[in-house]
Every structure is written in C-alpha cells, then in structure tokens.
Amino acid sequence: MATRDEVIAILGELDNSVIERILETGASPTEIADALASFDSSLRGDQSMPAIPATGTTVEVGAILGGLTEDEDEGVMTFERPLGTS
C-alpha cells in the first residue's frame, strides 16, 4: 500500500481529499503509476502505448484521476464534482 508521500511523489500536489481517496483504495505505488500512465495515454489518444494489465485497484485509481480538475486558485488537482454525484 502506498504512503501519502508516495502518492504525492507519483501524482504531484493534490487536494487532501484526492490523496485520501487514493489511499483508501489500498493501491501500491506501482498500481498508482500504472493508473497514471494509462490515464495520460488515454488523454493523448496514444494508441502506441502497450496495454497495462489493470488490477481492480488500478482501475479504481484511474477512475479517481478521471474525476479531477485543476483548482486554479489553489494550484492543486481536486475533484471536479463532489464524490458520489453524477
């Protein structure tokens, strides 16, 4: 399971609620890095990147990353909408 410092080292500065949500998944540093790589690749539409075997945890972290937006006032990534809403 990743530590708070490892999450920040992999993903950069995030809102505390985002960090806590990722920690709650129990993801390892490798799973977080895999989720980030997959997320970045999908944003760029990069089809050349080989598929990363996705664990349930990697998919869960990827879903969390997909719900983020940059808070320009704070300079950190935060949730675009409150958790649990559509």
N, C-alpha and C positions, 0 to 999 in steps of 0.2 A: 504494500500500500504506500502510495506517495505521501510525502510530507507537504506541509504548506509551502515551505521553501522550494521544494522540487517543483510544485505546480507553478510557482511564480517564475522559476528558472526556465521552465519549458514554455510557458504561455505568455510571460510578461506580466506587467501590472494589471490586476483585475480587481473589480469590486469585491469586497469581502464576501458578499452573498454568492458570487460566482465561485470563488475558491471553496467555500463551504459546501456548495452543491457538488463540486467535483470530488472533494474529499469524501463525501457521503457515498459515492459510487464504489469506493474501495479500489479504485484504479491504481495500477502500478505506474511508475514513470514511463515505462515502455508503452503501455496502453494509451497514456495521455499523448505521448509523442506520435504514436500511430494515428490517433484520432485527429490530431492537428495536421499531420501530413495529408491525410485523406481529405480533411475539410479544405485545406489550402488548395489541393489539387482540383477538387470539385468546383471551387470558386473560380479558378483559372480555366476550367473546362479542359484540363490537361488529361488527355486520353493515353499519353505515353507512359504514365506512371504505372508500374505494376501494382496489381491489387494487393492491398494489405489484408492479411487474414484478420477478420474482425471478430473479436470476442463480444459478448453481450455488453461488457463494460466499455469496450472501445466505442461501440455504437451509442451507448448511453452518454459518454463524454462528448462524442460528435454531435449528438442532439443538443447538448447544453451549449456547445460552441455555436451551433446554428441559430440559437436564440439570442446571441449577443449583438450589441451595437456599441459604438464608441460614445461615451459621455464626454462631449467636448468641454464642458465646464470643469470636469474633474480630471480629464485626461486618462481615464481608465475604461476598460471594457465592462459593460454592465448589461443586464437583461433588457431587451427591447420592450418587453411587456412583462407584467408580473407573472410569476410562475403559476401554472395551473389555469391560465386563461388562454383563449384561442384568438 
